[in-house]
Amino acid sequence: GDVAIWDNRATQHYALDDYGTQERIVRRVSLKGDVPVGVQGQRSQVTKSL
C-alpha cells in the first residue's frame, strides 16, 4: 500500500474515482499546530460541513 501525507496549508486536493474495484481506505489525521495564514495575511477560519 501507499501512504500520502500533505500539508493543506499549501495544497489543494481533488480526489479522482480511478481506483476501479480496489478497496480504498482513507483515514484523516489532524495535528495541532499553528493556525494557517493566507498569502494576504488573513488567518484561516473553521467552516461547518454542509
C-alpha positions as CSV (number, residue, x, y, z in Angstrom):
1,G,0.0,0.0,0.0
2,D,0.8,3.7,-0.2
3,V,0.8,6.5,2.3
4,A,0.3,10.1,1.2
5,I,0.8,13.0,3.6
6,W,0.3,16.6,2.6
7,D,0.1,20.0,4.3
8,N,-3.3,21.5,3.5
9,R,-1.9,25.0,4.2
10,A,-0.3,25.0,0.8
11,T,-2.1,22.2,-1.1
12,Q,-5.4,21.7,-3.0
13,H,-6.6,18.1,-3.4
14,Y,-9.1,16.7,-5.8
15,A,-9.7,13.0,-5.5
16,L,-10.3,11.0,-8.6
17,D,-12.5,8.0,-8.8
18,D,-10.0,6.0,-10.7
19,Y,-9.2,3.1,-8.4
20,G,-11.5,0.6,-10.1
21,T,-12.6,-2.3,-8.0
22,Q,-9.7,-1.8,-5.5
23,E,-10.7,-1.1,-1.9
24,R,-9.8,2.4,-0.8
25,I,-9.3,3.1,2.8
26,V,-8.8,6.8,3.8
27,R,-8.0,8.0,7.3
28,R,-7.7,11.6,8.3
29,V,-5.2,12.8,10.9
30,S,-5.2,16.4,12.1
31,L,-2.3,17.7,14.0
32,K,-2.4,20.5,16.5
33,G,-0.2,23.4,15.4
34,D,0.0,26.9,14.1
35,V,-3.2,28.5,12.6
36,P,-2.6,28.7,8.8
37,V,-2.3,32.2,7.3
38,G,-3.2,33.1,3.7
39,V,-1.0,34.9,1.2
40,Q,-2.8,38.1,2.0
41,G,-2.1,37.6,5.7
42,Q,-5.6,36.6,6.7
43,R,-5.9,33.8,9.3
44,S,-7.7,30.5,8.4
45,Q,-11.3,30.1,9.7
46,V,-13.2,27.0,10.6
47,T,-16.1,26.2,8.3
48,K,-19.0,23.9,9.0
49,S,-19.6,21.0,6.7
50,L,-22.7,21.0,4.6
